Amino acid sequence: MRGDRDEDRGAGLQPCMKGGASALQVTRARLEAVLGADDVMSVLARETRARLLNVSASGCLLECIEYLEPGTTGTLKVVVGGGAYDDAVRVTRALQVRGAGVWQVGVEFLWTSHPGSWSLRRMVSRLRREIAQQDVAVAFSTVGPN
């Protein structure tokens, strides 16, 4: 019985193992099988600190030390006076500031949902005065096929 279970467990690997395949070949075959699937999603997430330079009804201008690629989508979270406001955003541009070692990153608000009570889109006019030049936490995550 134990041999039957071992065979069942390794059944999907046997084609990769024929002919004395190396561990690298097995890993490569497994990776190719995953990447070849039609229903695979991947998520890369990172969080970075930024300084909020400007905010408007359509988006924000940030300054950060990390490059954020245009087209990247994620969540922008601003903490001001004990309240946290957030919204879905997409990076529209990233320009390196010469000699400063920082990037100016433009983001636009995405209308993926109706703005709630803690939405940046809803609070822009009230917060504009309070959040200028404040440190903000910016979290970006990208999601796509393969």
CNS distance restraints for C-alpha pairs under 8 A (distance, minus, plus):
assign (resid   1 and name CA) (resid   5 and name CA) 6.51 0.50 0.50
assign (resid   2 and name CA) (resid   6 and name CA) 6.36 0.50 0.50
assign (resid   3 and name CA) (resid   7 and name CA) 6.16 0.50 0.50
assign (resid   4 and name CA) (resid   8 and name CA) 6.19 0.50 0.50
assign (resid   5 and name CA) (resid   9 and name CA) 6.07 0.50 0.50
assign (resid   6 and name CA) (resid  10 and name CA) 6.24 0.50 0.50
assign (resid   7 and name CA) (resid  11 and name CA) 5.81 0.50 0.50
assign (resid  10 and name CA) (resid  14 and name CA) 6.25 0.50 0.50
assign (resid  13 and name CA) (resid  17 and name CA) 6.26 0.50 0.50
assign (resid  13 and name CA) (resid  26 and name CA) 7.91 0.50 0.50
assign (resid  14 and name CA) (resid  18 and name CA) 6.29 0.50 0.50
assign (resid  16 and name CA) (resid  21 and name CA) 6.66 0.50 0.50
assign (resid  16 and name CA) (resid  25 and name CA) 7.51 0.50 0.50
assign (resid  16 and name CA) (resid  26 and name CA) 5.69 0.50 0.50
assign (resid  16 and name CA) (resid  29 and name CA) 6.68 0.50 0.50
assign (resid  17 and name CA) (resid  21 and name CA) 5.15 0.50 0.50
assign (resid  17 and name CA) (resid  22 and name CA) 7.93 0.50 0.50
assign (resid  17 and name CA) (resid  26 and name CA) 6.89 0.50 0.50
assign (resid  21 and name CA) (resid  25 and name CA) 5.94 0.50 0.50
assign (resid  21 and name CA) (resid  26 and name CA) 6.61 0.50 0.50
assign (resid  22 and name CA) (resid  26 and name CA) 6.34 0.50 0.50
assign (resid  23 and name CA) (resid  27 and name CA) 6.10 0.50 0.50
assign (resid  24 and name CA) (resid  28 and name CA) 6.01 0.50 0.50
assign (resid  25 and name CA) (resid  29 and name CA) 6.06 0.50 0.50
assign (resid  26 and name CA) (resid  30 and name CA) 6.20 0.50 0.50
assign (resid  27 and name CA) (resid  31 and name CA) 6.12 0.50 0.50
assign (resid  28 and name CA) (resid  32 and name CA) 6.10 0.50 0.50
assign (resid  29 and name CA) (resid  33 and name CA) 6.20 0.50 0.50
assign (resid  30 and name CA) (resid  34 and name CA) 6.37 0.50 0.50
assign (resid  31 and name CA) (resid  35 and name CA) 6.09 0.50 0.50
assign (resid  32 and name CA) (resid  36 and name CA) 5.86 0.50 0.50
assign (resid  33 and name CA) (resid  37 and name CA) 6.47 0.50 0.50
assign (resid  34 and name CA) (resid  40 and name CA) 7.23 0.50 0.50
assign (resid  35 and name CA) (resid  40 and name CA) 7.19 0.50 0.50
assign (resid  35 and name CA) (resid 146 and name CA) 5.77 0.50 0.50
assign (resid  36 and name CA) (resid 146 and name CA) 8.00 0.50 0.50
assign (resid  37 and name CA) (resid 146 and name CA) 7.98 0.50 0.50
assign (resid  39 and name CA) (resid 145 and name CA) 7.62 0.50 0.50
assign (resid  40 and name CA) (resid 145 and name CA) 6.02 0.50 0.50
assign (resid  40 and name CA) (resid 146 and name CA) 5.41 0.50 0.50
assign (resid  41 and name CA) (resid 143 and name CA) 7.10 0.50 0.50
assign (resid  41 and name CA) (resid 144 and name CA) 5.88 0.50 0.50
assign (resid  41 and name CA) (resid 145 and name CA) 4.73 0.50 0.50
assign (resid  41 and name CA) (resid 146 and name CA) 5.48 0.50 0.50
assign (resid  42 and name CA) (resid 143 and name CA) 5.90 0.50 0.50
assign (resid  42 and name CA) (resid 144 and name CA) 5.91 0.50 0.50
assign (resid  42 and name CA) (resid 145 and name CA) 6.33 0.50 0.50
assign (resid  42 and name CA) (resid 146 and name CA) 6.03 0.50 0.50
assign (resid  43 and name CA) (resid 141 and name CA) 6.89 0.50 0.50
assign (resid  43 and name CA) (resid 142 and name CA) 5.88 0.50 0.50
assign (resid  43 and name CA) (resid 143 and name CA) 4.87 0.50 0.50
assign (resid  43 and name CA) (resid 144 and name CA) 7.11 0.50 0.50
assign (resid  44 and name CA) (resid 141 and name CA) 5.64 0.50 0.50
assign (resid  44 and name CA) (resid 142 and name CA) 5.57 0.50 0.50
assign (resid  44 and name CA) (resid 143 and name CA) 6.88 0.50 0.50
assign (resid  45 and name CA) (resid 139 and name CA) 7.65 0.50 0.50
assign (resid  45 and name CA) (resid 140 and name CA) 6.08 0.50 0.50
assign (resid  45 and name CA) (resid 141 and name CA) 4.17 0.50 0.50
assign (resid  45 and name CA) (resid 142 and name CA) 6.53 0.50 0.50
assign (resid  46 and name CA) (resid 139 and name CA) 6.11 0.50 0.50
assign (resid  46 and name CA) (resid 140 and name CA) 5.81 0.50 0.50
assign (resid  46 and name CA) (resid 141 and name CA) 6.29 0.50 0.50
assign (resid  47 and name CA) (resid 137 and name CA) 7.44 0.50 0.50
assign (resid  47 and name CA) (resid 138 and name CA) 5.98 0.50 0.50
assign (resid  47 and name CA) (resid 139 and name CA) 4.17 0.50 0.50
assign (resid  47 and name CA) (resid 140 and name CA) 6.13 0.50 0.50
assign (resid  48 and name CA) (resid  64 and name CA) 7.78 0.50 0.50
assign (resid  48 and name CA) (resid  66 and name CA) 7.49 0.50 0.50
assign (resid  48 and name CA) (resid 137 and name CA) 6.40 0.50 0.50
assign (resid  48 and name CA) (resid 138 and name CA) 5.38 0.50 0.50
assign (resid  48 and name CA) (resid 139 and name CA) 6.03 0.50 0.50
assign (resid  48 and name CA) (resid 140 and name CA) 7.95 0.50 0.50
assign (resid  49 and name CA) (resid  64 and name CA) 6.57 0.50 0.50
assign (resid  49 and name CA) (resid 135 and name CA) 7.24 0.50 0.50
assign (resid  49 and name CA) (resid 136 and name CA) 6.17 0.50 0.50
assign (resid  49 and name CA) (resid 137 and name CA) 4.83 0.50 0.50
assign (resid  49 and name CA) (resid 138 and name CA) 5.67 0.50 0.50
assign (resid  50 and name CA) (resid  62 and name CA) 6.16 0.50 0.50
assign (resid  50 and name CA) (resid  63 and name CA) 5.44 0.50 0.50
assign (resid  50 and name CA) (resid  64 and name CA) 4.49 0.50 0.50
assign (resid  50 and name CA) (resid  65 and name CA) 7.55 0.50 0.50
assign (resid  50 and name CA) (resid 135 and name CA) 6.00 0.50 0.50
assign (resid  50 and name CA) (resid 136 and name CA) 5.48 0.50 0.50
assign (resid  50 and name CA) (resid 137 and name CA) 6.19 0.50 0.50
assign (resid  50 and name CA) (resid 138 and name CA) 6.34 0.50 0.50
assign (resid  51 and name CA) (resid  62 and name CA) 5.57 0.50 0.50
assign (resid  51 and name CA) (resid  63 and name CA) 5.05 0.50 0.50
assign (resid  51 and name CA) (resid  64 and name CA) 6.41 0.50 0.50
assign (resid  51 and name CA) (resid 133 and name CA) 6.23 0.50 0.50
assign (resid  51 and name CA) (resid 134 and name CA) 5.91 0.50 0.50
assign (resid  51 and name CA) (resid 135 and name CA) 4.56 0.50 0.50
assign (resid  51 and name CA) (resid 136 and name CA) 5.73 0.50 0.50
assign (resid  52 and name CA) (resid  60 and name CA) 7.30 0.50 0.50
assign (resid  52 and name CA) (resid  61 and name CA) 6.28 0.50 0.50
assign (resid  52 and name CA) (resid  62 and name CA) 4.69 0.50 0.50
assign (resid  52 and name CA) (resid  63 and name CA) 6.48 0.50 0.50
assign (resid  52 and name CA) (resid 131 and name CA) 7.19 0.50 0.50
assign (resid  52 and name CA) (resid 132 and name CA) 6.27 0.50 0.50
assign (resid  52 and name CA) (resid 133 and name CA) 5.54 0.50 0.50
assign (resid  52 and name CA) (resid 134 and name CA) 5.86 0.50 0.50
assign (resid  52 and name CA) (resid 135 and name CA) 6.38 0.50 0.50
assign (resid  52 and name CA) (resid 136 and name CA) 6.44 0.50 0.50
assign (resid  53 and name CA) (resid  60 and name CA) 7.53 0.50 0.50
assign (resid  53 and name CA) (resid  61 and name CA) 5.43 0.50 0.50
assign (resid  53 and name CA) (resid  62 and name CA) 5.46 0.50 0.50
assign (resid  53 and name CA) (resid  63 and name CA) 6.78 0.50 0.50
assign (resid  53 and name CA) (resid 132 and name CA) 6.02 0.50 0.50
assign (resid  53 and name CA) (resid 133 and name CA) 5.57 0.50 0.50
assign (resid  53 and name CA) (resid 134 and name CA) 7.98 0.50 0.50
assign (resid  54 and name CA) (resid  60 and name CA) 5.53 0.50 0.50
assign (resid  54 and name CA) (resid  61 and name CA) 5.04 0.50 0.50
assign (resid  54 and name CA) (resid  62 and name CA) 7.16 0.50 0.50
assign (resid  54 and name CA) (resid 128 and name CA) 7.85 0.50 0.50
assign (resid  54 and name CA) (resid 132 and name CA) 6.41 0.50 0.50
assign (resid  55 and name CA) (resid  59 and name CA) 6.00 0.50 0.50
assign (resid  55 and name CA) (resid  60 and name CA) 4.31 0.50 0.50
assign (resid  55 and name CA) (resid  61 and name CA) 6.44 0.50 0.50
assign (resid  55 and name CA) (resid 124 and name CA) 6.86 0.50 0.50
assign (resid  55 and name CA) (resid 128 and name CA) 6.38 0.50 0.50
assign (resid  55 and name CA) (resid 132 and name CA) 7.93 0.50 0.50
assign (resid  56 and name CA) (resid  60 and name CA) 6.14 0.50 0.50
assign (resid  56 and name CA) (resid 124 and name CA) 6.34 0.50 0.50
assign (resid  56 and name CA) (resid 125 and name CA) 7.81 0.50 0.50
assign (resid  56 and name CA) (resid 128 and name CA) 7.77 0.50 0.50
assign (resid  57 and name CA) (resid 121 and name CA) 6.03 0.50 0.50
assign (resid  57 and name CA) (resid 124 and name CA) 6.24 0.50 0.50
assign (resid  57 and name CA) (resid 125 and name CA) 7.88 0.50 0.50
assign (resid  58 and name CA) (resid 108 and name CA) 5.77 0.50 0.50
assign (resid  58 and name CA) (resid 109 and name CA) 5.81 0.50 0.50
assign (resid  58 and name CA) (resid 121 and name CA) 7.64 0.50 0.50
assign (resid  59 and name CA) (resid  89 and name CA) 7.78 0.50 0.50
assign (resid  59 and name CA) (resid 106 and name CA) 7.43 0.50 0.50
assign (resid  59 and name CA) (resid 107 and name CA) 5.48 0.50 0.50
assign (resid  59 and name CA) (resid 108 and name CA) 4.08 0.50 0.50
assign (resid  59 and name CA) (resid 109 and name CA) 5.13 0.50 0.50
assign (resid  60 and name CA) (resid 106 and name CA) 5.96 0.50 0.50
assign (resid  60 and name CA) (resid 107 and name CA) 5.39 0.50 0.50
assign (resid  60 and name CA) (resid 108 and name CA) 6.53 0.50 0.50
assign (resid  61 and name CA) (resid 104 and name CA) 6.77 0.50 0.50
assign (resid  61 and name CA) (resid 105 and name CA) 5.75 0.50 0.50
assign (resid  61 and name CA) (resid 106 and name CA) 4.60 0.50 0.50
assign (resid  61 and name CA) (resid 107 and name CA) 6.40 0.50 0.50
assign (resid  62 and name CA) (resid 104 and name CA) 5.61 0.50 0.50
assign (resid  62 and name CA) (resid 105 and name CA) 5.02 0.50 0.50
assign (resid  62 and name CA) (resid 106 and name CA) 6.28 0.50 0.50
assign (resid  62 and name CA) (resid 107 and name CA) 7.77 0.50 0.50
assign (resid  63 and name CA) (resid 102 and name CA) 6.54 0.50 0.50
assign (resid  63 and name CA) (resid 103 and name CA) 5.51 0.50 0.50
assign (resid  63 and name CA) (resid 104 and name CA) 4.51 0.50 0.50
assign (resid  63 and name CA) (resid 105 and name CA) 6.04 0.50 0.50
assign (resid  64 and name CA) (resid 102 and name CA) 5.53 0.50 0.50
assign (resid  64 and name CA) (resid 103 and name CA) 5.35 0.50 0.50
assign (resid  64 and name CA) (resid 104 and name CA) 6.66 0.50 0.50
assign (resid  64 and name CA) (resid 105 and name CA) 7.48 0.50 0.50
assign (resid  65 and name CA) (resid 101 and name CA) 6.57 0.50 0.50
assign (resid  65 and name CA) (resid 102 and name CA) 4.49 0.50 0.50
assign (resid  65 and name CA) (resid 103 and name CA) 5.92 0.50 0.50
assign (resid  66 and name CA) (resid 102 and name CA) 7.13 0.50 0.50
assign (resid  66 and name CA) (resid 103 and name CA) 6.73 0.50 0.50
assign (resid  67 and name CA) (resid  94 and name CA) 6.99 0.50 0.50
assign (resid  67 and name CA) (resid 103 and name CA) 6.30 0.50 0.50
assign (resid  68 and name CA) (resid  72 and name CA) 7.05 0.50 0.50
assign (resid  68 and name CA) (resid  91 and name CA) 7.14 0.50 0.50
assign (resid  68 and name CA) (resid  94 and name CA) 6.60 0.50 0.50
assign (resid  68 and name CA) (resid 105 and name CA) 7.18 0.50 0.50
assign (resid  69 and name CA) (resid  91 and name CA) 6.82 0.50 0.50
assign (resid  69 and name CA) (resid  93 and name CA) 7.55 0.50 0.50
assign (resid  69 and name CA) (resid  94 and name CA) 6.86 0.50 0.50
assign (resid  70 and name CA) (resid  90 and name CA) 7.54 0.50 0.50
assign (resid  70 and name CA) (resid  91 and name CA) 4.72 0.50 0.50
assign (resid  70 and name CA) (resid  92 and name CA) 4.99 0.50 0.50
assign (resid  70 and name CA) (resid  93 and name CA) 5.21 0.50 0.50
assign (resid  70 and name CA) (resid  94 and name CA) 6.59 0.50 0.50
assign (resid  71 and name CA) (resid  90 and name CA) 5.93 0.50 0.50
assign (resid  71 and name CA) (resid  91 and name CA) 5.27 0.50 0.50
assign (resid  71 and name CA) (resid  92 and name CA) 6.17 0.50 0.50
assign (resid  72 and name CA) (resid  90 and name CA) 5.59 0.50 0.50
assign (resid  72 and name CA) (resid  91 and name CA) 5.36 0.50 0.50
assign (resid  72 and name CA) (resid 140 and name CA) 7.30 0.50 0.50
assign (resid  72 and name CA) (resid 141 and name CA) 7.43 0.50 0.50
assign (resid  72 and name CA) (resid 142 and name CA) 6.09 0.50 0.50
assign (resid  73 and name CA) (resid  88 and name CA) 7.27 0.50 0.50
assign (resid  73 and name CA) (resid  89 and name CA) 5.65 0.50 0.50
assign (resid  73 and name CA) (resid  90 and name CA) 4.26 0.50 0.50
assign (resid  73 and name CA) (resid  91 and name CA) 6.39 0.50 0.50
assign (resid  73 and name CA) (resid 140 and name CA) 6.20 0.50 0.50
assign (resid  73 and name CA) (resid 141 and name CA) 6.23 0.50 0.50
assign (resid  73 and name CA) (resid 142 and name CA) 5.77 0.50 0.50
assign (resid  74 and name CA) (resid  88 and name CA) 5.64 0.50 0.50
assign (resid  74 and name CA) (resid  89 and name CA) 5.51 0.50 0.50
assign (resid  74 and name CA) (resid  90 and name CA) 6.48 0.50 0.50
assign (resid  74 and name CA) (resid 139 and name CA) 6.31 0.50 0.50
assign (resid  74 and name CA) (resid 140 and name CA) 3.98 0.50 0.50
assign (resid  74 and name CA) (resid 141 and name CA) 4.85 0.50 0.50
assign (resid  74 and name CA) (resid 142 and name CA) 6.63 0.50 0.50
assign (resid  75 and name CA) (resid  86 and name CA) 6.65 0.50 0.50
assign (resid  75 and name CA) (resid  87 and name CA) 5.59 0.50 0.50
assign (resid  75 and name CA) (resid  88 and name CA) 4.54 0.50 0.50
assign (resid  75 and name CA) (resid  89 and name CA) 5.79 0.50 0.50
assign (resid  75 and name CA) (resid 138 and name CA) 6.79 0.50 0.50
assign (resid  75 and name CA) (resid 139 and name CA) 5.40 0.50 0.50
assign (resid  75 and name CA) (resid 140 and name CA) 5.63 0.50 0.50
assign (resid  75 and name CA) (resid 141 and name CA) 7.51 0.50 0.50
assign (resid  76 and name CA) (resid  86 and name CA) 5.39 0.50 0.50
assign (resid  76 and name CA) (resid  87 and name CA) 5.55 0.50 0.50
assign (resid  76 and name CA) (resid  88 and name CA) 6.34 0.50 0.50
assign (resid  76 and name CA) (resid  89 and name CA) 6.44 0.50 0.50
assign (resid  76 and name CA) (resid 137 and name CA) 7.13 0.50 0.50
assign (resid  76 and name CA) (resid 138 and name CA) 4.89 0.50 0.50
assign (resid  76 and name CA) (resid 139 and name CA) 5.93 0.50 0.50
assign (resid  76 and name CA) (resid 140 and name CA) 7.43 0.50 0.50
assign (resid  77 and name CA) (resid  84 and name CA) 6.68 0.50 0.50
assign (resid  77 and name CA) (resid  85 and name CA) 5.63 0.50 0.50
assign (resid  77 and name CA) (resid  86 and name CA) 4.20 0.50 0.50
assign (resid  77 and name CA) (resid  87 and name CA) 6.78 0.50 0.50
assign (resid  77 and name CA) (resid 136 and name CA) 6.77 0.50 0.50
assign (resid  77 and name CA) (resid 137 and name CA) 5.65 0.50 0.50
assign (resid  77 and name CA) (resid 138 and name CA) 5.69 0.50 0.50
assign (resid  77 and name CA) (resid 139 and name CA) 7.18 0.50 0.50
assign (resid  78 and name CA) (resid  84 and name CA) 5.63 0.50 0.50
assign (resid  78 and name CA) (resid  85 and name CA) 5.21 0.50 0.50
assign (resid  78 and name CA) (resid  86 and name CA) 6.17 0.50 0.50
assign (resid  78 and name CA) (resid 120 and name CA) 7.95 0.50 0.50
assign (resid  78 and name CA) (resid 136 and name CA) 5.02 0.50 0.50
assign (resid  78 and name CA) (resid 137 and name CA) 6.13 0.50 0.50
assign (resid  78 and name CA) (resid 138 and name CA) 7.65 0.50 0.50
assign (resid  79 and name CA) (resid  83 and name CA) 5.61 0.50 0.50
assign (resid  79 and name CA) (resid  84 and name CA) 4.27 0.50 0.50
assign (resid  79 and name CA) (resid  85 and name CA) 6.32 0.50 0.50
assign (resid  79 and name CA) (resid 136 and name CA) 6.34 0.50 0.50
assign (resid  79 and name CA) (resid 137 and name CA) 7.54 0.50 0.50
assign (resid  80 and name CA) (resid  84 and name CA) 6.36 0.50 0.50
assign (resid  80 and name CA) (resid  85 and name CA) 7.99 0.50 0.50
assign (resid  80 and name CA) (resid 130 and name CA) 7.42 0.50 0.50
assign (resid  80 and name CA) (resid 131 and name CA) 6.69 0.50 0.50
assign (resid  84 and name CA) (resid 118 and name CA) 6.98 0.50 0.50
assign (resid  85 and name CA) (resid 118 and name CA) 4.84 0.50 0.50
assign (resid  85 and name CA) (resid 119 and name CA) 5.42 0.50 0.50
assign (resid  85 and name CA) (resid 120 and name CA) 5.40 0.50 0.50
assign (resid  86 and name CA) (resid 118 and name CA) 6.56 0.50 0.50
assign (resid  86 and name CA) (resid 119 and name CA) 5.32 0.50 0.50
assign (resid  86 and name CA) (resid 120 and name CA) 5.43 0.50 0.50
assign (resid  87 and name CA) (resid 109 and name CA) 6.86 0.50 0.50
assign (resid  87 and name CA) (resid 110 and name CA) 7.64 0.50 0.50
assign (resid  87 and name CA) (resid 119 and name CA) 5.73 0.50 0.50
assign (resid  87 and name CA) (resid 120 and name CA) 5.83 0.50 0.50
assign (resid  87 and name CA) (resid 121 and name CA) 7.23 0.50 0.50
assign (resid  88 and name CA) (resid 109 and name CA) 6.00 0.50 0.50
assign (resid  88 and name CA) (resid 110 and name CA) 5.41 0.50 0.50
assign (resid  88 and name CA) (resid 111 and name CA) 7.54 0.50 0.50
assign (resid  88 and name CA) (resid 112 and name CA) 7.18 0.50 0.50
assign (resid  89 and name CA) (resid 107 and name CA) 5.94 0.50 0.50
assign (resid  89 and name CA) (resid 108 and name CA) 5.37 0.50 0.50
assign (resid  89 and name CA) (resid 109 and name CA) 4.50 0.50 0.50
assign (resid  89 and name CA) (resid 110 and name CA) 5.18 0.50 0.50
assign (resid  90 and name CA) (resid 107 and name CA) 5.30 0.50 0.50
assign (resid  90 and name CA) (resid 108 and name CA) 5.40 0.50 0.50
assign (resid  90 and name CA) (resid 109 and name CA) 6.65 0.50 0.50
assign (resid  90 and name CA) (resid 110 and name CA) 6.74 0.50 0.50
assign (resid  91 and name CA) (resid 105 and name CA) 6.91 0.50 0.50
assign (resid  91 and name CA) (resid 106 and name CA) 5.86 0.50 0.50
assign (resid  91 and name CA) (resid 107 and name CA) 4.33 0.50 0.50
assign (resid  91 and name CA) (resid 108 and name CA) 6.57 0.50 0.50
assign (resid  92 and name CA) (resid 105 and name CA) 7.58 0.50 0.50
assign (resid  92 and name CA) (resid 106 and name CA) 5.47 0.50 0.50
assign (resid  92 and name CA) (resid 107 and name CA) 5.38 0.50 0.50
assign (resid  92 and name CA) (resid 108 and name CA) 6.67 0.50 0.50
assign (resid  93 and name CA) (resid 105 and name CA) 5.71 0.50 0.50
assign (resid  93 and name CA) (resid 106 and name CA) 5.14 0.50 0.50
assign (resid  93 and name CA) (resid 107 and name CA) 7.24 0.50 0.50
assign (resid  94 and name CA) (resid 103 and name CA) 6.27 0.50 0.50
assign (resid  94 and name CA) (resid 104 and name CA) 5.63 0.50 0.50
assign (resid  94 and name CA) (resid 105 and name CA) 4.39 0.50 0.50
assign (resid  94 and name CA) (resid 106 and name CA) 6.39 0.50 0.50
assign (resid  95 and name CA) (resid 103 and name CA) 5.49 0.50 0.50
assign (resid  95 and name CA) (resid 104 and name CA) 5.22 0.50 0.50
assign (resid  95 and name CA) (resid 105 and name CA) 6.50 0.50 0.50
assign (resid  96 and name CA) (resid 101 and name CA) 7.39 0.50 0.50
assign (resid  96 and name CA) (resid 102 and name CA) 6.04 0.50 0.50
assign (resid  96 and name CA) (resid 103 and name CA) 4.38 0.50 0.50
assign (resid  96 and name CA) (resid 104 and name CA) 6.28 0.50 0.50
assign (resid  97 and name CA) (resid 101 and name CA) 6.55 0.50 0.50
assign (resid  97 and name CA) (resid 102 and name CA) 5.68 0.50 0.50
assign (resid  97 and name CA) (resid 103 and name CA) 5.74 0.50 0.50
assign (resid  97 and name CA) (resid 104 and name CA) 6.87 0.50 0.50
assign (resid  98 and name CA) (resid 102 and name CA) 7.98 0.50 0.50
assign (resid 109 and name CA) (resid 121 and name CA) 7.34 0.50 0.50
assign (resid 115 and name CA) (resid 119 and name CA) 5.31 0.50 0.50
assign (resid 115 and name CA) (resid 120 and name CA) 7.96 0.50 0.50
assign (resid 115 and name CA) (resid 121 and name CA) 6.54 0.50 0.50
assign (resid 115 and name CA) (resid 122 and name CA) 6.17 0.50 0.50
assign (resid 116 and name CA) (resid 122 and name CA) 7.37 0.50 0.50
assign (resid 117 and name CA) (resid 122 and name CA) 7.13 0.50 0.50
assign (resid 118 and name CA) (resid 122 and name CA) 7.54 0.50 0.50
assign (resid 118 and name CA) (resid 123 and name CA) 7.48 0.50 0.50
assign (resid 119 and name CA) (resid 123 and name CA) 6.42 0.50 0.50
assign (resid 120 and name CA) (resid 124 and name CA) 5.79 0.50 0.50
assign (resid 123 and name CA) (resid 127 and name CA) 5.86 0.50 0.50
assign (resid 124 and name CA) (resid 128 and name CA) 5.61 0.50 0.50
assign (resid 125 and name CA) (resid 129 and name CA) 7.93 0.50 0.50
assign (resid 126 and name CA) (resid 130 and name CA) 7.74 0.50 0.50
assign (resid 127 and name CA) (resid 131 and name CA) 5.86 0.50 0.50
assign (resid 128 and name CA) (resid 132 and name CA) 6.36 0.50 0.50
